[in-house]
Amino acid sequence: MSQLVSAVVVGADRLGNIPELLKGHNIAIRHHISGRDPSHQKKTLQLPSGTELLILLTDFLGHNVMKTFRAAAQRAGIRVLACRRSVCSMKQALNQCGYCEACPKQSAGAVQSMNCSASTANHARVKPRR
């Protein structure tokens, strides 16, 4: 079995079906932060150690909170995934970033869709943003 990617999810009070979706993509939620606390707008915020992916739920976050978490991820060299809090939006963003369901986790930063064992039809269904 492939190793799970450790993720921090920022935004929303409840995640609904998102944890199940992430588990299917070999991503484990290490920590969930609602983003409501005013201290989340601080410039010196640090993400928990061992975090490999930061997921920002954009429809539940203010600009300053997103900016703070993006800066923290950039300082730590962590990948950032931004999408709306819906299963469809999350699935599309995961596929665009190389975390398709049929792919095992590979080295950090590698695009997984190139070595994917799934058919290319799965990747072709993703529509680019305009």
N, C-alpha and C positions, 0 to 999 in steps of 0.2 A: 504494500500500500504506500502511496506517495505521502510525503511529509506535508502537513498543513501549513498554510501561510497565516501568520499571526497579524490580525487587523484591528485597528481602532476605528470605530464608527462614531461620527460626530453629527448630531442633529436628530430631531424628533424625540418625543417622549417614549413612544413605543415603536418597535421595529416590525411588528406583524409577522409576515412570512419570510422576511429577508434573511434571518439566520439559517433557515432551511435551504434557501437558494444558495447562500454562500457556502454552506457545508457541501453542497453538490459540486461546487467549483474548487474544493479543497482549500477553503478559507475559513479559519476559525476566528470568531469575534473575541478578542482578548479583553476589550474594554469598550463600553458604550457611554458616550458623553452627550448630554442633551444640548449643550451649548447655550443654555439660558443664563447661567451664572455670569455676572459681570466680570469676574476674574478671568474668564475665558478670552477677554479682549486684550489681555496683557501681552506685551511684546516679547517677554522672556519665557513664554510657555515651553515646556518640554514634554514630549510624548513618552509613554512608558518604554522602558528598555525592552528590546526584543521585538518591537513593532516592525513589520515588514511592509505594511500597506495601510494608508490612511484613506478612509471612505468618508466623503463629505456629502451629506444629504442637503442639497442646496435650497430646497423649498422650505426648510425649517431653520435656516441659519441667516444671520445678518452678515453684511459685507465685512465688518471688522473682525468678527469671529472667524470667518473663512480665511481672511488674510493672515490672522495670527496662526492658525493651524497649518496653513500652507507654508508659512515661513519656518515654523518649527520642523515640518517634514523636510523642507529643503535643507535646513541646517544639518539634519540627521541623515540625509541621503535616502529618504523613504519615498516610495512611489505614492502618488495621490490619485484617487479616483473620485470624480465629482459627478453626481447624478441626482435625480429626484427620488423621493421615497416611494417608489412603486416597484413591484417585482419586474415589470416589463422594462422600465428604464434601467434598473440595476443590471438585468440580464444583458441588455444591449451594451451598456458601458463595460461590463466584464468581458464580453466577446471582443469589443474594439480594443481593449487593453491587452488581450492575449490570454485571458483566463477562461477559455471555453470549457465546457463540461467534460469533454472526453480527453482532455490533455492532462497529463501528470505535471506537477510542478517541476520546473527546470531551474537552472541557475538564475539568480536575481538579475533582473534587467533584461533577460532574454525574451524575445518575442516568441511565445509558445505556438502561435497559430502556424508558423512555418513548419514545425515538426509534428503537427497534430495528426493523430491517427483517425480523427473524424473525417467525414467526407467534406469536400470543399463546399458543398451545398449549404452546410450549416453556417459557414462563414459568409457566404454570399447573401444570406438573408438579412444581414445587418445593414441598415440604411445609414449612410453618412449624414451627419448633422449639416444643416444649411445655415 
